[in-house]
Amino acid sequence: MLRKMGEAVARVARKVNETVESSSDTLDLADCKLVSFPICIYKVLRNVSDQIHLITLANNELKSLTSKFMTTFSQLRELRLEGNYLYRLPNEVSSLQHLRAIDLSRNQFQDFPEQLTTLPALETINLEENEIVGEYTPDLDGGGGGGTTRDHLDLFSFGSIVC
């Protein structure tokens, strides 16, 4: 068990170092058995966090993301969180003003994450295979006028949800 944990930690460290060394705009931590986003990554990426435009945390064991994650990676264009145990997003997701796509499929959302309606650049939301039931039409202008419009949300993968 400890050996597998050590291998997982080494894999995360290797992937983070590759991102820093190559000045990549992508951080791929998919399939790393993460139960939370490692705090040490904030320090390692502090000088390049604004250059990260895509983060993949797919197929881990995440139950939540912190507000620090959202504010640290505020320049994200795409966030892939499919295949975790997420059931909510922090309110600070509203700081992702450049986010164009978010994949929340195969998680445990029971309600549509309404904070997403405030993101002006958002075009794609994938919520397939969650626990959302019933009919839901999001407030597409976020109540603030000038927010996200139906034109910006051209793809909803909600299964039985009607938008």
C-alpha positions in Angstrom: 0.0 0.0 0.0 2.8 2.4 0.9 4.6 1.6 -2.2 1.5 2.4 -4.4 1.1 5.7 -2.5 4.7 6.5 -3.1 4.4 5.8 -6.8 1.3 8.0 -7.0 3.1 10.9 -5.2 6.1 10.5 -7.5 3.8 10.5 -10.6 2.1 13.8 -9.4 5.5 15.4 -8.7 6.8 14.3 -12.2 3.7 15.7 -13.9 4.0 19.0 -12.0 7.7 19.3 -12.8 7.1 18.6 -16.5 4.5 21.5 -16.5 7.0 23.9 -14.9 10.0 22.9 -16.9 8.3 22.9 -20.3 6.4 26.1 -19.6 3.3 24.2 -20.6 -0.2 25.7 -20.3 -1.6 22.3 -19.3 -1.5 20.5 -16.0 -2.6 16.9 -16.3 -3.1 15.1 -13.0 -5.7 12.6 -14.3 -5.7 9.1 -12.8 -3.4 10.1 -9.9 -5.7 8.8 -7.1 -5.9 12.3 -5.6 -8.4 12.8 -2.8 -7.6 16.5 -2.7 -5.6 19.0 -4.7 -2.1 18.8 -3.2 -1.3 22.1 -1.3 2.4 21.9 -2.3 1.5 22.3 -6.0 0.4 25.9 -5.3 4.0 26.7 -4.2 5.6 24.9 -7.1 3.4 26.5 -9.7 3.2 30.0 -8.1 5.3 31.6 -10.9 3.4 29.9 -13.7 -0.2 29.6 -12.4 -1.4 32.4 -14.7 0.0 30.6 -17.7 -2.0 27.4 -17.0 -5.1 27.3 -19.3 -6.1 23.6 -19.0 -6.2 21.5 -15.8 -7.2 17.9 -16.0 -8.1 16.2 -12.7 -10.2 13.5 -14.2 -10.7 10.1 -12.7 -9.4 10.8 -9.2 -11.2 10.7 -5.9 -11.9 14.4 -5.4 -14.9 15.3 -3.2 -14.4 19.0 -3.4 -12.1 21.8 -4.7 -11.0 24.7 -2.5 -11.6 28.4 -3.1 -7.8 28.7 -3.3 -7.7 26.4 -6.3 -10.2 28.6 -8.2 -8.5 31.9 -7.4 -4.9 30.5 -8.0 -5.8 29.2 -11.5 -8.0 32.2 -12.5 -6.8 32.1 -16.1 -8.1 28.7 -16.9 -9.9 28.2 -20.2 -10.8 24.5 -19.6 -11.3 22.4 -16.5 -11.7 18.7 -16.7 -13.1 17.2 -13.5 -14.9 14.1 -14.8 -14.9 10.9 -12.9 -14.6 12.2 -9.3 -16.9 12.4 -6.3 -17.7 16.2 -6.6 -21.1 17.3 -5.5 -20.6 21.1 -5.4 -18.3 23.8 -6.6 -17.0 26.7 -4.4 -18.5 30.1 -5.0 -15.0 31.3 -6.1 -15.6 29.4 -9.4 -16.9 32.8 -10.4 -13.3 34.0 -10.5 -12.7 31.8 -13.6 -13.8 34.6 -16.0 -11.9 33.0 -19.0 -13.3 29.5 -18.6 -14.8 28.2 -21.8 -15.4 24.6 -21.0 -15.9 22.5 -17.8 -16.4 18.8 -17.7 -18.2 17.7 -14.5 -19.5 14.4 -15.9 -19.5 11.2 -13.8 -19.6 13.1 -10.4 -22.3 13.4 -7.7 -24.0 16.7 -8.4 -27.7 16.7 -7.4 -28.3 20.2 -8.5 -27.1 22.3 -11.4 -24.0 24.4 -10.2 -25.6 27.8 -10.6 -22.3 29.7 -10.1 -21.4 28.6 -13.6 -24.1 30.9 -15.1 -22.0 33.9 -14.1 -19.1 33.0 -16.3 -19.1 35.2 -19.4 -16.8 33.0 -21.6 -18.3 29.6 -20.7 -19.5 27.7 -23.8 -19.6 24.1 -22.7 -20.8 22.4 -19.5 -20.8 18.6 -19.3 -22.9 17.2 -16.4 -23.6 13.7 -17.9 -24.0 10.9 -15.4 -24.6 12.9 -12.3 -27.5 12.6 -9.9 -29.4 15.6 -11.2 -33.1 14.8 -11.6 -36.0 16.8 -12.8 -36.3 19.7 -15.2 -34.0 22.7 -14.9 -33.6 25.8 -16.9 -30.7 27.9 -15.5 -30.9 31.7 -15.2 -28.6 32.3 -18.1 -27.9 35.9 -17.5 -26.9 35.2 -13.9 -29.3 37.8 -12.6 -26.7 40.4 -13.3 -27.5 41.3 -16.9 -24.7 41.1 -19.3 -23.7 37.6 -18.0 -23.8 34.4 -19.8 -26.5 34.1 -22.5 -28.0 31.0 -24.2 -25.7 31.7 -27.2 -22.7 31.1 -24.9 -24.1 27.9 -23.5 -24.5 25.9 -26.7 -23.9 22.4 -25.3 -25.5 21.0 -22.3 -24.9 17.3 -21.7 -27.4 16.8 -18.9 -29.0 13.4 -19.8 -32.6 13.9 -18.8 -32.3 17.6 -17.9 -34.1 20.0 -20.1 -32.5 23.4 -20.8 
